[in-house]
Amino acid sequence: MFIDHARIFVKAGDGGSGHVSFRREKFVPLGGPSGGDGGNGGHIIFEASNSMSTLLDLRYLRHYKAKSGECGQKSNRYGLAGADVIISVPVGTLIKAEETGEILADLIAHGQSAVIAEGGKGGKGNARFATSTNQAPREFQPGTLGAECWLTLELKLLADVGLIGFPNAGKSTLISAISSAHPEIGNYPFTTLRPHLGVVEWTEHSSFVVADIPGLIEGAHEGKGLGIQFLKHIQRTALLLYLIDITEWIEENPITTFETLRNELHAFDPMLLERPFAIAATKTDTQGEGHHLQALQAYCATHQYACFPLSAITREGLPALLTYLGPAVLENKGSCISNS
């Protein structure tokens, strides 16, 4: 099951209190303070891992609490620090404070970690308060409380190219033709019910990742169809590829289709319209007399948009598309994450 959103509660460990005690030593009749400091509480730490692809585990285990530090002991012995709790999440996880919406961490690389809730500090024992005028202090400090909060976790897949299109535009067929990904493909709406990633090797030593998300329909931003719940997975992409079906029996004008898709993206995140993009005219093997393709090519020529006629079934046009996408990804990679 693909889960890209979770809500959890975290509580860091409290600091242990300082200790009050006095040593008794031979030939030291008045002794002296010997209370040790309390140990620090454990942190709540999140760590990104390539071995995970969903937030499913965090949907069922929703409360995390780190160990508190132990109290200080006599003979100036420190209390043990509480053990940290490390929570593994998929690469691409965004962590926000639920109450304020503040972004606490954005884990975009394997092994990257962040302390989200800091443990409390251990208190000082009475040995710390001894002075020349107060040689037998009974003062000590209690440990401070560890941080606690509700968090919202949001998974945004890391991909270089995001495929945008209506249902049955050919996204799943294209990603299966240019990569080793094998999403379900069917002649009915919403074949894709979860995002898929595919690695495309466009030269012997170069590759990029393509994300296929469920198809949009007009009014998706209002919750129609599958809505826009998956559009967050293209917010990190370096480039968008709009897939426009030019099959001869499609009634809608391809230009209208393209503009509708752009409107839906704008309703979700206006910044997506500033992302570099190209247009793929799909299913050229069923274009008939080619009126839709001609109209789309004329529109793209007028606006200076890159347009690639192709058929994922016959593989016609795929080499030209990959030759364009590879350098375009390299040129724009990096700006996508900083703007997401």
N, C-alpha and C positions, 0 to 999 in steps of 0.2 A: 504494500500500500504506500502510495506517494503522499507524504504529509509535509507541507511546506510552511506550516504555522503552528506555533505552540505557545502556551501561557504557563509559566511556572513560578514558584515561590522559592526564594533562596534566603538562607540565614547563615551568616558567617558566625564563627565561634566567638564567645565572649572571652575577654581577658581574665586571667586568674587574679585573685586579690593578693596583695602583699601580706607577709606573715609578721607577727609580733612574737619575738622570743628573746631570751637573754642567755648568753653562754655562761657556763660555770667552769672555770679553769682553776687548777691548782696555782696558788701564789697570785691569783688575780681576785682579790676578795670581793670587789664590786662587780666583777664580770663586765658585761657590755652587751649592747644590742646585737642580735644575730639573725634577725628575721630576713629571709630571702624574698626576692621579687617573684611575682606571679608570671606565669607563662602567657605568651600571646595566643589569641584565638586563631583558629584556622581560617584561611581564605576560601572563597568560592571562585574557582578558576575555570574558564571556558577554553577549550583547545580544539582547533579545527583539524579534521582528519579526512583523508581521501578514502578511507575505508567505509565511510558512511555516505548515504545519498538521500536520507530522509530524516525528518524530525519525529518519526513515529514513536521512538522510545520515550521521548519527553512528553508525549500526549498521555501516557499511562503512568509515568512516574513524575509527579508534578511538584513534589516538595523535596528540597535538598538542604541539609543542615550540616555545617562543619563542626568539628569537635571544639569545645572550649578549652582554654589553657588551664592548667592546674594551678592551685594556689601555691604561693611560696612556702618554704619549709625552714625549719630551724637550721642552725649552723650555716647560715648564708647560702642555702641551697635554693636554686631557682626552681620554679614549677615547670613541668614539661609543657611545651607549646602544643596547641591543638593541631591535629592533622588537617591538611588542606583537602578540599573536595574538588576533584577535577572532572568536569563534565565535557564529554566529547560531543562535538557537533559536526555536521558536514561543512566542507569548505564552501564559503559563500553565505554563511549565516550572519544575519544582522541582529544585534541584541539591543533592545530598547527598554528604558524604564517605563513601565506601564503608566504610572501616575503623571509623568511629565512629557512622555514621548521622546525624551532625550536619547540620542544614539550613544550607547556606552561602548560598543565595540563593533567592528566590521571585520570578520575573520575571512580573509580572501586567499590564504596560502596554507598549505599543509604544514602542521606543526605550530602555526601562529597561535598565541595564547593571550589571554587578557584576564586580569584580576577584576572581577565584576563587583564582588562584595568583600570588603576588607575586614579581617578579624580584629577584635578589640585588642587594645594594648594591655599587657599585664601591669598590675599596680606595684608600687615600690614597697618593700618591706621596711621595718623600723630601723634596720641598720643604715639605711640611706639618709635618715634624719638626724643622725648623731652629729653633734657639734661640740665645741669646747665648753659651751655653757649649758648644753643639754646632752649629757652623756648617757642618759637612760631614757630615750624617747619611747613613747608608746604609740606613736603615730604610724599609720600605714595608709596605703592607697588601695581602694577597690579597683578591680579591673574595669576597663570601659566595655561597653556593649558592642558586639559585632554588628555590622550593617545588615539590614534585611529589606527586601522589597519584592514586589511582583514584577516579573519581566515578560515581555513579549518577544518571541524569537521568530524571525522571518527568514526563510531560505530563498536566496536568489541565485539561481544557477549561474555558473561562470561559463560563458560561451563567447565566441568571437563574432559569429553571424547569427542573427535571429530571423527565422522565417515567419513572415506575416501573410495571412491570406484567409479567404472565406473557407468554410468547410468544402472539402472535395476540390480544393485548388491544386492539389498535387504535392503538398508539403511532405507527407510521409513517404510518398513514392520517390521524391527527389532525394531525401536524406538517406533512404535505403540504397539509392543508385550511386551516391557519391561517397558513402561511408560504409562502415560495417554494422551500423545500427539497423535493427529490423523491427520497426514499429508495426502495429497492426494496420492493415490497409483494406478498406472496403468501400463499396460504392454506395455509401449512405452517410448522412451528416454526422459530424463529431466522431469520426473513427478514432481520432486522437483524444484521449481523455486525461492524459497527463503529459508533461513535457518529456521530450526525448533528446538525448545528446548523441551526436555522431562526430567522430574524428575523421577529417578529410586530409589525405596526403596529396598535396598538389605538386610537390617536387620530391626528389629522393630524400631530402633532409628537412623538409618544411611541411608543417601541417597546421590546421586550425580546427576549431570546434564549432559545430553548427547546432543550434537549438531549434527543435520543432515543437511549437506550442499548439494547443487546441485552437481550431479555427474561430475567427470572429464573425459576427453577423452585425448588421446595422442595429444600433440600440444596445450593443454589448455593455456600454458604460452605464446603462440603466438596469443591468442585470439580465438582459435577454440572452437566450442560448446558455452558454457556459459563462456568460459575463466576462469580466476582465480580470478574474482572479489569478490568471496565469501570466498576465502581461508584465508582472514584476521580474519575470525570468529573462526578459530581453533588455532590462534597464542597464545591464552591465556590458552589453554587446558593443563591439567596435563598429558594427555595420549592420544595417537592416536590409533584408531582401524581400521585396513584395512579390508574391506569386499571384499572377492574374490569369485566370482560366480563359483561353480564347477559343474554346470549342465552338463549332459553328452553331449548335443549337442553344447556346447560352443566350438568354434574352437580354440581360443587362449589358449596357455599354461598358467595355473594359475601363474606360476613363472614369466613369461613374463609380465603378468598383474600387479603383485606386483611390479616388478622393474620399469615398466612404471609409476605407481603411484608415486613411490619414486622419479623418475626423475622429474616429474612435480612439486612435492613439493620443490625439490632442486632448480628448476628454479625460483620458487616464493620466497622462503626464506630458504637458506641453514641451518639455525638454526633448522628448523623443523625436519631435519633428526637426530638431537640429542635428540629429544623428545622420551621418553619411548613409546613403542607401542606393540600391539599384533595383531594377524591375526585371522580373523573369516572366516572359509570356509562355505559359505552360501548355502542354498537350498539343503541340504543333502537328502531331500525327493525326489529330481529329479536327484540324482547323477548317476543313472544307475549302471554300474559295478564298479564305483568308481575309475577310472583311474586318473582323475584329482585330487581327494582328496588324493590318495596315493602319487602322485608326489609332491603335496604341503606339505604333512606331512613329507615326506623324506627330502625335502628342508629345512623345518623349524627345523627338528631334527639336520641336519648338521650345521646350523647356530645358533642353540639354541634359536630360536624364539618361543614364546608362540603361539600355534595354537589351535583354538577351532572349531571343526566341529559343525554346528548347522542348525536348520530349524526353522525360526520364525513362520512358519505356524503350524507345529506340536509341537513347543516349545521344541523339542529335543535339548539338549546341552545348553539351556539358563541358567539353574541353575549353571552349571560349569563356564560359562562365567561371570556371575554376581559375583560369589564367588571369581573370580580372579580380576575383575575390582574394586570392592569395596576397598580392602586393597591397591591395586596399586594406586588408586586415593589418598587415605590418605597419602601414602608414598611420592608422588610426588607433592601434592597440595602446591601451594605457589611459587614454582620455575617458574611456567609458566608465571605468571604476571610480575615478575621481569625481565624475559627474553624477554617479548613481545615488 
